[in-house]
Amino acid sequence: MSSVSHGTSLGRFESELVQPITSNSFRGRWTVDTATQRRTALVHEKLSAYFHRVANEPTVGLYHVQQHIRRSVPKCVEMKKDLSKKSQRLEEVTYDAELSLQALHSLTHLETFQRIDA
């Protein structure tokens, strides 16, 4: 067994004794030292967590968009209904005001009002 140092930091595995990978030709299996097994397990754990996060990231984002829509759309629909009612009422009032203005203009053309001395 020998201590391996390749010039890079391997963290907590740097000072461990490393046994090389060997092949057992009788069974066709590979044997790996404990440090390599730990590193492999750590890499596997990190990659698994990374892929899990990447795979679920869009799903989580779309979930939040869906929740936002469920909260916002009913409020927007109510505002639109309210705006439509107010717009219709405004049109009615505008129409009434225009009719009143026309009536006033027609009164100024009557002879009865023209004979009144000011």
URTA-V530569 format. One record per backbone hydrogen bond with DSSP energy under -1.0 kcal/mol. NH is the residue of the N-H (numbers start at 1). CO is the residue of the C=O. Records with the same first field share a line. If there is no record, write none. Layout:
NH = CO / CO
//
This chain:
2 = 18
13 = 10
14 = 11
16 = 13
18 = 2
22 = 31
24 = 29
28 = 24
31 = 22
37 = 33
38 = 34
39 = 35
40 = 36
41 = 37
42 = 38
43 = 39
44 = 40
45 = 41
46 = 42
47 = 43
48 = 44
49 = 45
50 = 46
51 = 47
52 = 48
53 = 49
54 = 50
55 = 51
56 = 52
57 = 53
60 = 56
61 = 57
62 = 58
63 = 59
64 = 60
65 = 61
66 = 62
67 = 63
68 = 64
69 = 65
70 = 66
71 = 67
72 = 68
73 = 69
76 = 72
77 = 73
78 = 74
79 = 75
80 = 76
81 = 77
82 = 78
83 = 79
84 = 80
85 = 81
86 = 82
87 = 83
88 = 84
89 = 85
90 = 86
91 = 87
92 = 88
93 = 89
94 = 90
95 = 91
96 = 92
97 = 93
98 = 94
99 = 95
100 = 96
101 = 97
102 = 98
103 = 99
104 = 100
105 = 101
106 = 102
107 = 103
108 = 104
110 = 107
115 = 111
//
